[in-house]
Amino acid sequence: MSKVLIACLWCLGAAYGAMAHATSVVFLNPGMSTETFWVSYTQFMQAAAKDLGLDLRVRYAERDANNTLAQAREVLQGSQRPDYLVLVNEQYVAPQILRMAEGSGVKLLVVNSALTPDQVQLLGARNGIHLIGSLVADDEEAGYLMLSDLLHQYGPVAPGQSLDLLAFSGFKTTPVAQLRERGMRRALAEHPEVRLRQLVFGEWSRERAFEQAMQLFKRYPQTALVWSANDQMALGAMQALQASGRLPGKDTLFSAVNSSPEILQARLDGRLSSLVAGHFTVGGWAMVLINDDAKGVDIGAYGGRDRQLALFQLIDVGQVRRLLGPTPSVNFRALSAQGKPASYLYPFSLQLLLR
């Protein structure tokens, strides 16, 4: 056998060995594989995994909690278990998945929707579950920021006058939706001049919100403000307002969460008055934590194992233009706590993409 061939085989073997020993991660994505938010979330996560050398697989549940549970069972009870499983407590599925993981040897990280206090209490101490922590954005603050900014955009209200508000929340059984609604109600309590006429559950769907808004705008023709817990419901409600002959951004002011190209464009052209975004980055930051944990870094020593990050921020027109432009690259490896001083805190922020 020639020396060249031996060298080639050695290189192939080394490459295979590196791949075989790459830390493996499965993400149970609760969203639709065609859903803008969850697709962009996954893309950012994949960029992080690639930069960090992680072997990431993503399974979409297509908004069906039963799919999530079936996928979890397959991952945790199959013959080729990953090193890590990343999950979302969408529709409160996390405790069932944690029970499945007991004794599996798979480490777990919860993102976006953490366990509720009641769930933590019910689970109790289970030594066979390797939960390395949770990583969530402050969804209550997102709901609060949206309505507060919407009122700022509207301007002062004359004494004795009131404003009619409609609100579109997500699934009733989603912690994220509940937290955003709680934030909206906190802002509402600070502004007695605003009357919440009705809150409906648009289930994150543009089509459902459109149908609901068509009826609501007839029922409440004086609606001045529309608060939406995501971008798709805001777009559906805008479409319904336009169908009634009125103009979003002029006759009625809208707010939304997320950073899909369509909602960014709506913010740019004035149809959307208030936009909050930033939490699509959570999956990418989760990859940094997993990579550090896999290398033996005590991630809890650098800000705790259960993290609520102030990722949400109001997006102005200049930031919209940056987000609509080429996606900036992030050096995820540089964010690692490995070799950093004890005072180091992971600098997870949307600002890393807006520089």
Buried (B, 14 or more C-beta within 10 A) or exposed (E): EEEEEEEEEEEEEEEEEEEEEBBBBBBBBBBBEEBBBBBBBBBBBBBBBEBBBBBBEBBBBBBEBEBBBEBBEEBBEEEEBBBBBBBBBBBBBBBBBBBBBBEBEBBBBBBBBBBBEEBEEEBEEEEEBBBBBBBBBBBBBBBBBBBBBBBEBBEEBEEEEBBBBBBBBBBEEBBBBBBBBEBBBBBBEEBEEBBBBBBBBBBBBBEBBBBBBBEBBEEBEEBBBBBBBBBBBBBBBBBBBEEEEBEBBEEBBBBBBBBBEBBBEBBBEEBBBBBBBBBBBBBBBBBBBBBBBBEEBEBBEBBEBBBBBEBBBBBEEEBBEBBEEEEEEBEBEEBBBEEBEEEBEBEBBBEBBBE
